[in-house]
Amino acid sequence: QVQLVESGGGSVQAGGSLRLSCAASGYTFSAYGMNWYRQAPGKQRELVASISAGAGTNYGDSVKGRFTISRDNAKKTVYLQMNSLKPEDTAVYLCNVNVFNRAYWGQGTQVTVSS
């Protein structure tokens, strides 16, 4: 079955960096695009970044120029490099893939940015 496991979250001060990882299993990783979402308390889930099977990327306006999504098909892992972090980046970050029209999610990893 499809499984997604995120890691790499933590607490940092504003201006700091974190690198999130999402390890995937149970499907042909290289054939599917991957997404990073985030959800802050009291807010709607927000699409942060996407990477296609061909490694094309898209970013939410709030993270453009600060976050970078990448993938390693050999390791079946997608990454989110987050630089110049701001307090408003505080959220649970979730990895997502849509396989055969079904959405799969990881358990999420907490990112907390203090001012």
C-alpha angles and dihedrals in degrees: 000000000000113000130179121189120187126200140164102070123134146126122300138163122252111282093031131117138235133181118214123200131198117195114201133199141164099054142052097284097191093057098061139066118238132214138202117209131177134205125197123192111280093006135102120259108269129207106234104177142344134201123193127219086261091052096253110151139211130183139198114251092245094060104034112129093015106060129053125194120202140163139215109202093188090058094036088230135131121202137203115201108198119194133174090024119200131201088250089063088070108121146105107281117214133192118221139188130176112216120178089347093305122116119226125193137191123228092259134238124240120238117189121184118190125200 
